Amino acid sequence: MNAIAVLGVVALVTFGTSATASPKTDELGVCLVDSLDGKERKRLARWVFFAIAAHPEIESYLTASRQDIDSNDQYVGRLVTRLLVDDCPTQLKAASKEDPRAVQKAFELVGQVAMKEIMTNQQVMDAISNYARYAEQDKISAVISNP
């Protein structure tokens, strides 16, 4: 995978929104997202999970095998190639001429959509909300309401 595609895929992990995109970059992002189905978005979210789990503070919690991770890396590599070469080559070419960071910015949108696919699951939402049982809401409210 070339450096441009690598930067784009890295955006899947960071999926930041700080960079403003040009119209051609927006078109590339829309094409990428429209070319994905739900199963592919879930596989991308799994890849992001594996990437985050590589952090030394988190890696001990990951039970996936090296083979599982490598298989997912291969899948994402093929998927990115398909998206950029087969599904969206016209948009890629136009956006790249307009902005050298177009692929990265377009994949930020893909990352957001892939994570939304996971975040809309009720079990995930429940898990994310569990901390609230331990947060001291009265103390938080007091800070907010106290001038």
C-alpha positions in Angstrom: 0.0 0.0 0.0 1.4 3.4 -0.9 2.0 6.2 1.6 -1.1 8.0 0.6 -3.3 5.0 1.2 -1.5 4.3 4.5 -2.3 7.8 5.7 -5.9 7.3 4.7 -6.2 4.1 6.6 -4.5 5.7 9.6 -7.3 8.2 9.5 -9.7 5.3 10.1 -8.1 4.9 13.6 -8.0 8.6 14.4 -11.2 9.6 12.5 -10.6 13.2 13.5 -12.8 16.0 12.2 -10.3 18.9 12.5 -9.3 19.0 8.9 -11.7 20.7 6.5 -12.2 18.9 3.3 -12.5 20.3 -0.2 -15.5 19.5 -2.4 -13.5 16.8 -4.3 -12.4 15.3 -1.0 -16.0 15.3 0.2 -16.9 13.5 -3.1 -14.2 10.9 -2.5 -15.4 10.4 1.1 -19.0 9.9 0.0 -17.9 7.5 -2.7 -15.9 5.4 -0.2 -18.7 5.3 2.3 -21.3 4.5 -0.3 -19.1 1.7 -1.6 -19.1 -0.1 1.8 -21.8 -2.4 3.1 -22.6 -3.0 6.8 -20.4 -6.1 7.0 -17.4 -4.2 5.6 -18.0 -1.3 8.0 -18.0 -3.8 10.9 -14.8 -5.4 9.7 -13.2 -1.9 9.5 -14.3 -1.2 13.1 -12.8 -4.6 14.1 -9.5 -3.5 12.5 -9.6 -0.2 14.4 -10.2 -2.2 17.6 -7.2 -4.4 16.9 -5.1 -1.4 16.1 -6.1 0.3 19.4 -5.5 -2.9 21.3 -1.8 -2.9 20.1 -1.1 -0.2 22.7 1.0 -1.6 25.5 -1.5 -0.5 28.2 -4.3 -2.4 26.4 -2.7 -5.3 24.6 -3.1 -7.7 27.5 -6.9 -7.5 27.2 -6.9 -8.6 23.5 -7.6 -12.3 23.0 -7.4 -12.3 19.2 -4.6 -14.4 17.8 -1.8 -13.0 15.7 -3.4 -14.9 12.8 -6.8 -13.2 13.4 -5.1 -9.8 13.4 -3.1 -10.6 10.3 -6.1 -11.9 8.5 -8.0 -8.7 9.3 -5.1 -6.6 8.1 -5.1 -8.5 4.8 -8.8 -8.0 4.5 -8.5 -4.2 5.1 -5.6 -4.0 2.6 -7.7 -5.6 -0.1 -10.8 -3.5 0.9 -8.8 -0.2 0.7 -7.4 -1.3 -2.7 -10.8 -2.1 -4.0 -12.3 1.2 -2.7 -9.6 3.4 -4.2 -8.8 1.5 -7.4 -12.1 -0.1 -8.4 -14.9 1.8 -6.7 -13.7 5.4 -6.5 -10.8 5.9 -8.9 -12.2 9.1 -10.6 -12.9 10.7 -7.2 -9.5 9.7 -5.9 -7.7 11.2 -8.9 -9.7 14.5 -8.7 -9.4 14.8 -4.9 -5.7 14.0 -4.9 -5.0 16.8 -7.4 -6.9 19.3 -5.3 -5.5 18.3 -1.9 -2.5 16.1 -1.0 -4.2 15.0 2.2 -7.5 14.1 0.4 -7.3 10.3 1.0 -6.6 10.9 4.7 -9.5 13.3 5.0 -11.9 11.0 3.1 -11.0 8.0 5.2 -11.8 10.1 8.3 -15.4 10.0 7.1 -15.1 6.2 6.6 -13.8 5.8 10.1 -16.7 7.8 11.5 -19.2 5.7 9.6 -17.5 2.4 10.6 -17.5 3.4 14.2 -21.1 4.5 14.1 -22.0 1.1 12.8 -20.6 -0.3 16.1 -21.8 2.4 18.4 -25.4 2.0 17.5 -25.5 -1.5 18.9 -27.5 -1.5 22.2 -24.9 -3.7 24.0 -22.2 -1.2 23.1 -24.3 1.7 24.2 -25.0 0.0 27.5 -21.3 -0.7 28.1 -20.4 2.9 27.3 -23.1 4.1 29.8 -22.1 1.8 32.7 -19.6 4.3 34.1 -22.6 6.6 35.0 -23.5 4.3 37.8 -20.3 5.3 39.5 -20.0 9.0 38.6 -21.2 11.3 41.4 -23.9 13.2 39.4 -24.7 15.6 42.3 -21.1 16.8 42.5 -20.9 17.3 38.7 -24.2 19.2 38.8 -23.0 21.3 41.6 -20.0 22.4 39.6 -22.2 23.2 36.6 -24.8 25.2 38.5 -22.4 27.0 40.9 -21.4 30.4 39.5 
